[in-house]
Amino acid sequence: MTNELLILLPLAFATGAINAAVGGGGLIQVPGLYAILTHALPAQIMGTDKLASIFGHATSMRQYARNMQLPWRLLLLASAAAFAGALCGVNIMYLVPASWMRPIVIAILTGMLGYTWFRPGFGTHDESRPITRNDLYKGLAVGFAIGFYDGFIGPGAGSFLLFLFVRFFHFDFLRATACAKVVNFGTNLAALSFLLPKGMVIYEIAIPMGIAGVLGALLGTRLAIKGGNHWIRRLFLVLAVSLLCKLMWETVRPWL
């Protein structure tokens, strides 16, 4: 495993940094795992990715919580819903091909990108308004939907969360990023609660990658807090475009 780790550890560090700053690190880590662990089952790839990632999510969540106030009631409800959604998604993953859902995700992602691109002020200010009961209902819906996506498809869930926290709860990009880490932790935990008992984690790969991810998360959190909203917004757009290109390629590749 030594040769594999020489490649995967830098990938895990980069994934931890990107996930901490804006989400979407799975766009790097998941393809890397598939490329290096060529004999692993898809479920093993997913389990290894989730265990490696959860260390970084926990680290960035702690760092953000130390530097800003977070709406914990909203986040705990959204995380519980995300946990349930991820359990549904990871179970359906075995029954329904992800290709069936991919065109819908592409359409949603295209709309999300266009909305953000043509609204330069989107996510630059935090209204800091009290969380209402209606917000809690929205949090449950957002948590379940993103949890289902993360369990079923995976990469990009953090970026979707970031957008939805800005759009529905009027947070700025920095606070939305911090909130997304909490809910992402819940989705990863749900997927692992399904995959760990089935032996779908390669521990000798996942644990060293998790340690590298922690170091990356410390750097990514610091950069996000220092760089602020405009920096996170630009990185969010870059990652969203990358995710859109990846999904479109996976959709058309079978026809080529």
C-alpha positions in Angstrom: 0.0 0.0 0.0 3.0 2.3 0.3 3.1 3.3 -3.3 -0.6 4.0 -3.4 -0.3 6.2 -0.3 2.4 8.3 -2.0 -0.2 9.5 -4.4 -3.3 9.3 -2.2 -2.0 11.3 0.8 -1.4 14.5 -1.2 -4.9 14.0 -2.7 -6.4 13.7 0.8 -4.6 16.8 1.9 -6.0 18.8 -1.0 -9.4 17.3 -0.5 -9.4 18.3 3.2 -8.4 21.8 2.3 -11.0 22.2 -0.4 -13.8 20.6 1.6 -13.0 22.9 4.5 -13.0 26.0 2.3 -15.9 25.5 0.1 -16.8 21.8 -0.3 -16.5 19.6 -3.4 -13.2 17.9 -2.4 -14.7 14.6 -3.5 -14.2 15.7 -7.1 -10.5 15.1 -6.4 -10.5 12.3 -3.9 -13.1 9.9 -5.4 -11.6 9.8 -8.9 -8.1 9.4 -7.3 -9.3 6.4 -5.3 -10.9 4.8 -8.4 -7.6 5.4 -10.4 -5.3 4.0 -7.7 -7.5 1.2 -6.2 -8.4 -0.4 -9.4 -9.5 -3.7 -7.9 -11.7 -2.2 -5.2 -15.5 -2.4 -5.3 -17.4 0.9 -5.8 -18.8 0.5 -2.3 -15.3 0.1 -0.9 -14.2 3.2 -2.7 -17.2 5.1 -1.2 -16.5 3.7 2.3 -12.8 4.6 2.2 -13.6 8.1 0.9 -16.2 8.7 3.6 -14.0 7.5 6.5 -11.1 9.5 5.2 -13.3 12.6 4.7 -15.0 12.6 8.1 -11.8 13.4 9.9 -11.4 16.6 7.9 -15.1 17.5 8.3 -14.8 17.2 12.1 -11.7 19.3 12.1 -13.1 22.1 10.0 -16.4 22.1 11.9 -14.5 22.6 15.1 -12.4 25.4 13.7 -15.4 27.3 12.3 -17.3 26.8 15.6 -14.4 28.4 17.5 -14.4 31.5 15.2 -18.1 32.3 14.6 -21.5 31.7 16.0 -23.5 29.0 14.3 -27.3 28.3 14.3 -27.0 25.0 16.2 -30.7 24.3 16.4 -31.1 24.6 12.7 -27.9 22.6 12.0 -28.7 19.8 14.4 -32.2 19.3 12.8 -30.7 19.5 9.3 -27.9 17.0 10.2 -30.5 14.6 11.6 -32.5 14.8 8.4 -29.3 14.5 6.3 -28.4 11.3 8.3 -31.8 9.8 7.4 -31.5 11.0 3.7 -28.0 9.5 3.4 -29.2 6.2 4.7 -31.9 6.2 2.1 -29.5 7.2 -0.6 -26.8 4.6 0.2 -29.4 1.8 0.2 -30.9 2.9 -3.1 -27.4 3.1 -4.6 -27.5 -0.7 -4.6 -30.9 -0.8 -6.4 -30.9 2.1 -8.9 -28.2 3.2 -11.2 -26.9 6.7 -10.5 -27.1 7.5 -14.2 -30.9 7.7 -13.8 -30.6 10.7 -11.5 -27.7 12.4 -13.2 -29.6 14.5 -15.8 -31.8 15.9 -13.0 -28.7 16.9 -11.0 -27.1 18.5 -14.1 -30.2 20.6 -14.6 -30.3 21.7 -11.0 -26.6 22.4 -11.0 -26.8 24.5 -14.2 -29.6 26.6 -12.6 -27.6 27.0 -9.4 -24.5 28.2 -11.3 -26.5 30.7 -13.4 -28.2 32.1 -10.3 -24.9 32.6 -8.6 -23.0 33.9 -11.6 -25.5 36.6 -12.5 -26.0 37.8 -9.0 -22.7 39.3 -7.9 -24.0 40.2 -4.5 -25.3 36.7 -3.7 -23.7 35.5 -0.5 -21.7 38.6 0.2 -23.7 39.7 3.2 -25.1 37.9 6.2 -28.5 39.1 7.3 -27.9 37.6 10.8 -31.6 37.3 11.3 -33.2 35.0 13.9 -33.9 31.5 12.8 -37.7 31.0 12.4 -39.8 27.9 12.6 -40.2 28.1 8.8 -36.4 28.0 8.6 -36.3 24.8 10.7 -38.7 23.2 8.2 -36.5 24.3 5.3 -33.5 22.9 7.2 -35.2 19.5 7.5 -36.0 19.5 3.7 -32.5 20.7 2.7 -30.8 18.2 5.0 -32.7 15.2 3.8 -32.3 16.1 0.1 -28.6 16.7 0.3 -28.1 13.7 2.5 -29.9 11.5 -0.1 -27.7 13.0 -2.8 -24.5 12.4 -0.8 -25.4 8.8 -0.1 -26.6 8.1 -3.6 -24.1 10.0 -5.8 -21.6 11.8 -3.5 -19.2 14.4 -4.9 -20.5 18.0 -4.8 -22.8 17.6 -1.9 -20.9 20.2 0.1 -21.2 22.7 -2.8 -25.0 22.2 -3.0 -25.3 22.7 0.7 -23.3 25.9 0.6 -25.6 27.3 -2.1 -28.8 26.3 -0.3 -27.7 27.8 3.0 -27.0 31.1 1.3 -30.2 31.0 -0.8 -32.7 29.9 1.9 -31.2 31.2 5.1 -29.5 34.4 3.8 -26.1 33.5 5.2 -22.9 34.9 3.6 -20.6 32.4 1.9 -18.3 32.1 4.9 -21.1 31.2 7.4 -22.8 28.9 4.9 -19.5 27.1 4.4 -19.2 26.6 8.2 -22.8 25.3 8.4 -22.3 22.9 5.5 -19.5 21.2 7.4 -21.8 20.3 10.2 -24.4 18.7 7.9 -21.7 17.0 5.8 -20.5 15.4 8.9 -23.9 13.9 9.4 -24.1 12.5 5.9 -20.7 10.9 6.1 -21.6 9.4 9.4 -24.8 7.9 8.0 -23.0 6.4 5.0 -20.3 4.9 7.3 -23.0 3.4 9.6 -24.1 1.4 6.6 -20.8 0.6 5.0 -18.6 -0.1 8.0 -20.6 -3.2 9.2 -20.4 -4.6 5.6 -16.6 -4.3 5.6 -16.6 -1.8 2.8 -13.7 0.4 4.2 -10.0 -0.2 3.4 -8.6 1.0 6.7 -4.9 0.9 5.8 -5.8 3.5 3.1 -8.6 5.5 4.8 -6.9 6.2 8.2 -3.6 7.7 6.8 -5.7 9.7 4.3 -7.9 10.9 7.2 -4.8 12.2 9.0 -3.7 14.0 5.8 -7.3 15.4 5.5 -7.1 16.9 9.0 -4.0 18.8 8.0 -5.6 20.0 4.8 -8.8 21.0 6.7 -6.7 23.2 9.1 -5.2 25.0 6.1 -8.5 25.3 4.2 -10.4 26.7 7.2 -7.7 29.3 7.8 -7.7 30.3 4.2 -11.5 30.6 4.1 -11.6 32.7 7.2 -8.8 34.9 6.0 -10.0 35.2 2.4 -13.6 35.9 3.2 -16.7 35.8 1.0 -15.4 36.9 -2.3 -12.6 34.3 -2.3 -15.1 31.5 -1.3 -17.5 32.6 -4.0 -14.9 32.4 -6.8 -13.8 29.0 -5.6 -17.4 27.8 -5.3 -18.0 28.8 -9.0 -14.9 27.0 -10.1 -15.8 23.8 -8.3 -19.4 24.0 -9.5 -18.3 24.2 -13.1 -15.9 21.3 -12.5 -18.8 19.2 -11.1 -21.1 20.1 -14.0 -18.4 19.1 -16.5 -17.8 15.8 -14.7 -21.5 14.9 -14.5 -22.1 15.9 -18.2 -19.1 13.7 -19.3 -20.3 10.7 -17.3 -23.7 11.2 -18.9 -22.5 11.3 -22.6 -19.6 8.9 -22.3 -21.6 5.7 -22.8 -22.9 7.1 -26.1 -19.5 7.8 -27.5 
